[in-house]
Amino acid sequence: MKKEKHKPHNHNPKKKNIIEVLGPVEDLESYVKADWWRHLFNANYLRTDGDVVSDESITSNEIDMFLEILSPGKSDCILDLCCGQGRHTIELAKRGYTNIVGMDRSHYLINKARTIKTSEGLNITFKEGDARKLPFPRDKFDYVLILGNSFGYFETMNDDYRVLNEVMRVLKPDGKVLIDITDGSYMKSNFEPRSWEWIDKNYFVCRERSLSKDDQRLISREVITHTKKGVIADQFYAERLYTAESIRELLDRCGFIDIEMEKELFTNSQRNQDLGMMGRRLILVGSADKVWTSVKEMTSVQNIAVMMGDPRKTDIIKPNNTFDEDDMYTINELKKALGKLKDYKFTYFDNHNMFIPELSKIKKFDLVFNLCDEGFNNEATKELHVPALLEMAQIPYTGGTPQCLSYCYDKSLVRGIAEEMDIPVPKAIFIKPEDTNFIELTISFPVIVKPNFGDSSFGITQDCVCYNIQALENAINIIREKFGYQHPILVEEFLVGKDISVGIIGNPPNSYTVLPIIEEDYSSLPPELPQICGYEAKWQPDSPYWKIKSIPADIPTDTERFLIASCIKLFERLSCRDYARFDWRLDYHKTPRLLEVNPNPGWCWDGHLAKMSKFAGLSYSEMLNKIIEAARERLSTV
């Protein structure tokens, strides 16, 4: 298993965020991106719509109405789909409802909801995910609520159909869906083409609106301005205009019965300003016309093979080249955690001499949980060989493909891909094996020396941070002696800012969770030691580095947003699957710079992915289950 790879990082000048502001545009629709909803729901959304979505009295009155219509029991299982910052979910919990789940696609809003939940001590589960592929089993919920005009954001009606099909799947027989949606007929004739309003003493927003060419969507533009900072957003979005008849037809098409338009909902703004799509809404309810799913259908994946490192073989990365008591404890913690997942039966394969002979046996399993991050025969360069064997045998498995693992094992290659994507990286020099004489240094001290190919911080110690030429030459020689002269070396500028990690479980762009971002806390480290999370921090308990802790990252919202967007792009570009971790460091100017990408990152109970998951309220078992479920979901769509 990998001890977490939290490596040193480096610095560069900070780019100033530049907002691209358009002048007058004739065709608003041409500027709307198909996935506009990925980026719109952030702090600006809470500002512009705060007169409704942050008004507790409005939320309370709406919940009064919904409860009167549905009359749910206090222990009924309720899903608040597209829950935003959780205003309705939280209000239900405050009223004593004990089995509530909120889910939304916005990482920002879900984090906001989790913060409120924690601060108020409420028993709510908040999940981040795509409404078109819900991460829940069949027949789970008594009620699904889609509130606050959170339906109709996708470019095609077919995607809305997919959402309601998923709602039908997760509802129990006779369960009910309640949809609170803009009155499309009214809005078509009564939308305001132009408006503007003060949000508060510092912000104001100007809006333009028009109908789409097919008259089916309302296109909106918002220009948000700060009195001192100037324009902070110029954004376009589109929402489908459903009439009572058209939404009823869609529900009927998805198999709902007893569809009724219960009420019309009118909202008042404390600012007495433009309410847009929230002003006049329809409340519809439908019942799920279905039977209980059979046990056989609900347990399509039951038998899982777990492929792991071989404790019988040497492992040069480990301090004594062998699996020690700590490693065996880690393996036992894994087995205990997986043992709590009652829907699965796990069988463990760790004898690498038998991997090939037993492929026919492994092929009978529904899924392989590939935790063999040591590599075939415990050789890190052969980590990709395990999924390659599985691919040749056509056995489904979790995690990265051979190609993905090969890409990410090469730090210089990942740097080049990141630069091509305009993602900042530290300045660096690539030293080839034939460069026996030291080449001219083109970056400033301090620098850090790393093997270009390496795993689990092997070879990266405090002595790799160099402040002069002599120390640099010594560090290069030590790495060459350890790894061999045939391997390249990377010399990077040593960054002095926060040491950051971002974890993703799932498969962007459709269904994934960004775990809480963490940073390394070096406060316990003696001041004379360089602040790195290298080999000593992961493998040497008697080192001062062993006391380093991971804590929730204290970074600005804009930095967090940039990190998440960049990691999602890298996840997709490098063909990561199911889970990955991305290591960054802030430079002197607090600009994030990518260090490396870790597909199949360390799965240990005390690893960085587990730490992030704990900050997200997930147990170790739940984290492992999310990885398995991500793979199952991915495979179900192939």
N, C-alpha and C positions, 0 to 999 in steps of 0.2 A: 504494500500500500504506500501511497505517497504521503510523506509529511508535507504540509501545505507549502506551496511555492510562493512565498510573499517576499519579493525581491527588492533590492535597492532601486532607487529611481532618480530621475534627473530634471534639469530645468531649462527654461527658455522664456523669451519675452511674451507677455500676455497679449493675445489679440483682443481688441475691443469689439464687442458684439455690435454689428451694424444692422439696423433694421432697414430692410428694403421697402421703401414707401413708394407706392405708385401714385401718379396723379389721377386725373379723371379717366375713367374707363367706360367704354360704351357697352361692353358685354361682360357683366359680372360673372356669368356662368362659365366663361372660358378660363377664369382664374381659380375655379374651385377644384382642388385636388380630390381624387377619388377617396383617399383616406384622410380627409381633413380632420376627422374626429380623433385621430391619433394624437394630435398636437394641440387642440383647442382648449381642452379641459384642464386648466392649470390655475395659477393664482389670478390671472386676468379674468378668467371666467367667473371666479368668485367675486371679483370686483364688479364686473359689468352686470351680473345677474344677482348680486347680493341682496337687492331689495326684495327678492322673492326667495331665493334658495338659502339665504341666511336669516330669514325672518322666522323666529320660532313660533310665533302666533299663527302664521300661514301654515307651517308644517303641522302644527297641532290640529288646526281646523280640518286640514286635508285628511289626517289620520282618523279624526272623528268620523268623517264621511265614509272612508274606506271600511272602517270597522263596522259601521252601521249596515253597509251593503253586504259584507261577507260574514260577519259574526264568527270569526275564528276562535278556537279554544286557545287558552294560554300556552298549552304545550304543543300545539300544531306546528308542523314544520313549514316555515315560510321563507321563500326566496325573494329578496328585493333585488331584481335584476336591473343592471345599469343604475346602481344606487348612488353614484356620485360620491360626495363626501359623507354619505350615510345618514342624511338628516331624517328620513322616514324610518330607517332601520333603528337608529338610536332612539327615536321617539317611541317606537314599539317596545324596545327593551326597557325603557323607563316605565312603561305601563305594565310591565310584568310578563311580557311574552318571552319565553325562555329558549325557543328553538328557532333562531333566526340566522339567516345567512345573507350578507350583502355582497354583491359582485359588480365590478365595473372594469372597464378597459383602461381607465386613467390611473397610471401609477401614482401621480401626484394626489389625486382625490382619495384613492384607497389608503395611502399613507396618512392623509389627513383624518380619514375615518378611524383608522387604527389608533392614532394619537388621542382622539376624543374618547374612544372606547376605553383605552387604558386609563386616561386621566379620570374618567367617571366610574371606573370599575364595573363596566357592563359586560355581560356574557353574550358576545356576538362574534360570529366568524365573518371576517372580511376576506374576500378573494379577488385577485386580479385576473381577468381573463376576457375572452371574446365571447359575446352572446351567441355567436353562430356555432360554437362548439363548447358546450357547457361541461365543466370538469366534475360532473356529478353522475351517480348511477341512475338507472331507470327507477321510476316509481318512488322517488324520495320525498317529494314535497306535496303538502296539502294545498298550498297556495303559491302562486308566482305573481308578483306585482311588478308591473312596468310603469313607473310613475314619472310625473314631472316632464311629460313630452320627451321621453327618452327612446322613442321608437321612430324609425324612418330615416335614419342617418345615412344608410348605405346608398351607393350609387344606383343599384338596381333593386326592384321589388323582390327579385328572387332571393336576395340576401335576407330581406325581412321575412320571407317565407321560411328560410332556414332557421331563423331565430325562433319562430313560432313552432316549427317542428321539434326543435330542441326543448322548448317549453313543454310541449306535449309529451316528449320522451321522459322528462324528469318528474312530471306530475304523476301522482297516484291516480288510479281510476276514480272518476268523478271529482278529482281535484279541480280547482278553479284558477283561471288566469284573470287578472284585472288589469286593464290597460287605461292609462290616463294620457290622452293624446290631444294635440291641437285640433280644433274644429276646422278642417281643411276648407270646407265650403265657405265659412265665414272669412277665413284668412285670405282666400283668393280675392275677395272683393273689398277687403278692408285693411290690408297691410299698409303701413306707412312707407312710401318710397324713400323718404329721407327724414332723419331725426337726429337730434343730438341732446346730450344731457350731461350735467355734472354728476360724477359718481360720488365724489367728496371734494374737499378743498384743494386736492392736488391733481385729481384725475378727471378727465372728461372723455366721452366717447361719441363719435359721429357714426351714423349708420346709413347705409344705402340698401335698398331691397328691390328685387324684380322677380317676376315669374320666369321659370325655365322655359325653353323653347317649346316643350311639350305640355306646359301648364301644369305639370305634376309636382313640381318642387318650388319652394320659395328660396331664392338665392339671396344671401345676406353678406354684406361687407361691414366690418367694424374697424374703425381707426381709433385706437386708444392713445391718448396723449397725456403726458405728465407736464405740469406747468414749468418745471425746471429741466427735466431730462428730454423733453420733446416727445416725438412719437415713439411709443414702446411696442406697438403691434399694429399691423395692417393685415387683417385676416379675412378669409372668405370661407363660407360654409353653405351647405344646402340641406334642407329638410323636406321630406316627402309630405305632401298635403293629403291626408286621408280624410275622406268623408265618413259619416256613420255607415253608409252603405258599403263603401269599398273596404273598410277595415272589417266589417261583419263578413263580407265575402271571403276575405283572406283567412279569417279565423275558421270559417266553415270549410274552406279548402284544406286546412290543416287538421280537420277532424273534430273540431270543437262543436258542441251542441248547446242548446238553450242560451244562445247568444243574445244578450239584452243590452241596450243602451240605458244605463241606470240613471245618469244625471248629467247635467251640464255644470261645469265648474268655472266660476269667475274669480279672478284674482285681482286684488288691489295692491298697488305699490305704495310703500311709505314715502317714496320719493315723488309719487304722483307723476311718473315718467313712462316712457315707452316700454310696454310689457312684451312686445313682440309675440312670439309663439306661445307665451305663457298666459296670455290674457283671457282667452276663452277656449276651454277644453271640453272634451267628451270623455265620459267614464263608461267603458264597456266591460262586461263580464261574460266569460264562456266556461263551459264545463268540459273536462277531458273525457271523451267517449272512447274508452279503451279497457282492456282487461289486464290483470296482473301479468307481468312478464314471468315466464317460467324460470325456475332456478337454473336450469341448463343454459338459457340465454344470458342470464345475469353473470355467469361465471365463465365467460369465453376464454379467459386466460387463468389457469389455476396452477399449473406446474411450471415452476421457474428454475432454471439451472443458473447457479451463481458461479462464475469463473473468476478465480483469484490467483494471487501470487503463490509460488510453491515454497512452503516453509522448509522443505527438504534440501533445497538448493541454496548456494551462496548468493548473496546480493551485495555487490560492491558499494552500493549507496549507503547501506546501513553501517553504523560505526564498527561493528565487529564482523561485518560481512555475512551476518546470519540473522535470522528472525529471533528476537529476544523476547523476554517476558512481556515487555510493553507491546510488542507486535501481537503476541498471542492474546493479550488482554483486549486489544483493539478488535481483533477478529471475533472474540467472544461477545463483545459489545454489539458488533454488527449482527451476529446471529441472534442475540436476544432481541434486538430492535426489529429484525425481520420476522422473528417469531411472533411478534404482536400483530402482524398483518394477517388476520384470520382468513382472508379471501384467497390466500396463496399457500402453496406448499413449496418450500425451497429445498433444493438438493445442491450440495457444494462440490465443486470440482477444482482441486488445487494441485493435482499431480500432473505436471506438465509433460512428463514422459508418456502419459496416457491421453493427452488432448486429442491427438490425431486418431489413435485407435478407437477412442470413445465418441468420435463425431457422430456415428450412426445412432448411438444411444442418446446423445445430447439433442439430436434432431427430433426426437420424439417429444421434447418439451415444447411448451407454448411460446416461451421467450427465454433468452439468455440475459441475465443481469451481468454485464461485463464489468467486473471490478478488478480485472487483472491489469492494473495500471503500472505494476512493476515491469511488465513486458514479458513476452514468451521466454521461458527459462530465466526469469528475473533479470533480463537484459533490457534496459530502458530503450535502446535503439530498436528493439523488437516489439514495442508496445502495439504497433500497427499490425503485427503478424497475427494476433489473436482475432481481431475482427476480420482480417483477411481470410483466415481459416473458416470463420462462420459465414462469410460471404460466399466462398466457394461451395460450401455445403448448403447454401440457401437457408440458413438458420437466422431468424430475426433476433436482434440484440439491441441493447440500450447503448446510447452514447455515440461517440464519433466514429466515422468511417476511416478506413486505412488512409485515404487521401487527406482527410482533415487532420488526423494525428501526425501525418508526415509534414504537412504544411506548418503546423504549430510547433513542431519540435525544432524548427529552424528559426531562431530568433530574428536573424537578419532578414529572412524572407517575410516574416510577419511585419517587420518594420517597413519594408518596401511596399507591401500591400496597404498598410495603414497610411503611408505618405501619399500613395496613389489616391486614396479616399479622402485626402485632406484632413486626416486625423493626426495630431501632433505626436511626435516621438522625440526622445532625447537625441542630441547630437552624438554621433558615434563614428568610430573607425573600425573597419573590418580588416582583421589581420589574417592573411592567408597562410597556409602551412609553409609555403616557399619563402615567406618574408622572414628570413632568419636574422637579418639585420633590422634593427628597429627603425620603422619609417617615421617621417616627420609628424609630430603631433599637431593636429589642426584644431583641437578643442582645448579649452582651459581646464586647469586643475581646480578642484579635485575631480578624479575620474574613477570609474569602477571597472574592473576587468572580469569578464564572464566567459565561460565556454559558450560558443555559439550554439552547440548542441548539448543539452544537459537537462537534468530532471531533479526535482526535489531539492533545489539549491545546491546540488552536489558541486563542490569546488568553489562555492561563493562564500567567503568568510570575511571577517573584518580586515584581513590583510589584503583583500582585493580592492579596498578603497585606498587610492594613492594620491599623495599630495605633491609628488615630485617625480622626476624622470627615473631616478634610481629605484624608488619603490615600485614604479610601474614596470620596469624591466624585470625586477624580482618576481612580481606577481605573474607576469606573462610566463616566465620560466617555470614557476611552480605549477601553473595550470598545464603547461606542455608536458611536464614530467608526469603529472597525474593522469592526463587524458591521452597523451601521445602527441607527437609532433605533426601527425597527419590531419589533425582537426583544427578548424579555424577558431579564432578568438574574437570576441567583441569588446571594444573599449568604449564605454559610454561616459558622458559627463555625469557626475554624481549629483543628483537632484537633492535639494534640501527641504522640500515641502512635505506635506502630508503623504503618507504611504497608504494608498487606497486600493480596495478590492470591490469589484462588482460581481454579483452572482445572478445567473439566470437559470430558472428551471422551466422547461417547456420548449416550444418550438415557434419562434417568431416566423411570420408576422401574425399568425392567427390566435395562438393560445400559449401564453407564457406568463411567468411571474418574475418580476425583478425583485430580488431579495433586498432587505435594507443594506445600504452601502456601509462598509466598515473601514476604519483606519487603524493603524498600529499605534499603540500608546507606548512611547519610548521613555516615559517619565522615570522609570525605575533604572534606566541604563546609566552607568557612569558617564559623565559629560565628555571624557576623553575618547570614548568609543564611538565609531561612526554609527549612525542610526540606520541599520539595515536589518531585515528579517531574513537572514541567510541560513547557512547550514547549522551554525551553532544554536540558533533559535529552535530548530526542529529536531535536532538529534543529540544535543549535548546538555543533559540536565545540570551539569556542574558549571555551565557557562552563565555569565551575567545576562546573556541574551535569552536564556530560558524564561526569564520573568516578563518578557514582552507580552502584552495583552492586546486583544482586538476589542475595539469599542465602536459604537455607532459613529459614523463619520459626521463631523461638524463642518459642513461645507455650505456655501451659498446655494440657493435654489437654482440659479442659472448654471452653476457648475454641475450640480446633480443632474439637471436636465440634459446637459451636454454629454455627461458620462453615459447616461442611459441610452440616449440616441446613438452614440458612437458604438456602444457595446452591441446593441441590436443590429446595427449595420455590419459589424465585424462578425457576429454570430452567423448571419446569413451569408456573407461573402466567403467565409472560410468553411461553410457547410457544417457548422457544429450541429449537434443533435441532442435534444433532451435536457442537457445541462452543460454549463460552462462557467468558468470564472475568468475575470479580466483584471489584471494587475496594472495599476497606474501609480504615478507619483506626480505631485504638484511641483512646479519649478519655483524659483525665487519670486516670480510674479504671480504665483498661484494658478498658473495655467496647467491643466492636466496633460500629462504625456504618457502615452501607452508604453508599458514595459513588455508585456507578453500576454498571450491568450492561452488559456488552459482548458482544452476539451477534456472530458473525463477527469475533472479535477479531484483532488483528494476527497474520499468519501468517509474518512474517519469520524468517529463520534466527537472528537475534539478539534476537527479541522475547520478551516475558515468557512467552508460552505455550511457546515453544521452550526457554526457561530452565527452566521447571517440568518439562518433559518430560525434559530432560537430567538433572535431579535424580532423576527416576524411572527413569533408566537407558535412556531412549529416545533414539535418534538423531533428527536432524531428519527424515530419510526416514521413520522409523518413526512419528513424530508425524503427519506428513501422511497416511501410510497408515491410521492409526487413525481420522482424521477421515473419510476416504473409506469405510472399512469401517463406521463408525457410520452413515453415510448409506445404504449398501447394506443393512445390516441393517434399518434403519428402513423402507426402501422395500419390503423383502421381506415385511414383515408388513402392508402396507397392503392 
